[in-house]
Amino acid sequence: MSGLYVVLAATVFFIPSFFPLVPGTLIFEATVSFVIENGDTTIASLTNALLISGGIALTIVAIESLFMIYNTIKKSFKKKKGKES
């Protein structure tokens, strides 16, 4: 099995690597402050957690899109080079 080559989508590797970056502490703080009815802290913590999570998600989408564009350009140059020979 050591010689097995498996082709997987990039998200299979991206998603697990970003789990430590998910702002779980901020979401926990927002939940606790909501329960004790502290509205200002709830909104601040929830907004911060959503912005961080959104930034991580947008980064994943942007990097995956760049890889797809790069691979498309690379394949088109290989096809062009193969036709010229």
C-alpha positions as CSV (number, residue, x, y, z in Angstrom):
1,M,0.0,0.0,0.0
2,S,2.9,2.4,0.3
3,G,3.1,2.8,-3.5
4,L,-0.5,3.7,-3.8
5,Y,-1.1,7.1,-5.4
6,V,-4.5,8.6,-4.5
7,V,-5.9,11.7,-6.1
8,L,-8.1,13.7,-3.7
9,A,-9.6,17.2,-3.7
10,A,-7.7,19.9,-2.1
11,T,-10.4,20.5,0.5
12,V,-9.7,17.1,2.0
13,F,-6.4,18.5,3.1
14,F,-7.4,22.1,3.8
15,I,-10.4,21.5,6.1
16,P,-8.6,19.4,8.8
17,S,-5.6,21.8,8.8
18,F,-7.8,24.7,9.7
19,F,-9.7,23.1,12.6
20,P,-7.3,24.5,15.2
21,L,-8.0,28.0,13.9
22,V,-11.8,27.9,14.4
23,P,-12.7,30.4,17.1
24,G,-14.5,28.1,19.5
25,T,-13.5,30.1,22.6
26,L,-15.2,33.2,21.2
27,I,-18.4,31.3,20.4
28,F,-18.3,29.8,23.9
29,E,-17.9,33.4,25.4
30,A,-20.8,34.6,23.2
31,T,-23.0,31.7,24.5
32,V,-22.1,32.3,28.1
33,S,-22.7,36.0,27.9
34,F,-26.1,35.4,26.1
35,V,-27.1,33.1,29.0
36,I,-26.2,35.7,31.6
37,E,-27.9,38.4,29.5
38,N,-24.9,40.5,28.8
39,G,-25.9,41.8,25.3
40,D,-22.8,43.9,24.5
41,T,-20.4,41.1,25.2
42,T,-22.6,38.6,23.3
43,I,-22.7,40.8,20.1
44,A,-19.0,41.6,20.3
45,S,-17.9,38.0,20.8
46,L,-20.3,36.6,18.2
47,T,-19.3,39.2,15.6
48,N,-15.6,38.6,16.1
49,A,-16.1,34.8,15.9
50,L,-18.2,35.1,12.7
51,L,-15.6,37.4,11.1
52,I,-12.7,35.0,11.8
53,S,-14.7,32.0,10.6
54,G,-15.7,33.9,7.4
55,G,-12.1,34.9,6.8
56,I,-11.0,31.3,7.1
57,A,-13.7,30.1,4.7
58,L,-13.0,32.9,2.2
59,T,-9.3,32.0,2.3
60,I,-10.0,28.3,1.6
61,V,-12.2,29.3,-1.4
62,A,-9.6,31.7,-2.7
63,I,-6.7,29.3,-2.5
64,E,-8.7,26.5,-4.1
65,S,-9.8,28.8,-6.9
66,L,-6.2,29.9,-7.6
67,F,-5.1,26.2,-7.7
68,M,-7.8,25.4,-10.2
69,I,-6.9,28.4,-12.4
70,Y,-3.2,27.4,-12.2
71,N,-3.9,23.8,-13.2
72,T,-6.2,24.9,-16.1
73,I,-3.4,27.2,-17.4
74,K,-0.8,24.5,-17.0
75,K,-2.9,22.0,-18.9
76,S,-3.6,24.4,-21.7
77,F,0.1,25.1,-22.1
78,K,0.9,21.4,-22.2
79,K,-1.8,20.8,-24.9
80,K,-0.4,23.7,-26.9
81,K,3.2,22.5,-26.6
82,G,2.1,18.9,-27.6
83,K,0.4,20.2,-30.8
84,E,3.4,22.3,-31.9
85,S,5.7,19.3,-31.7
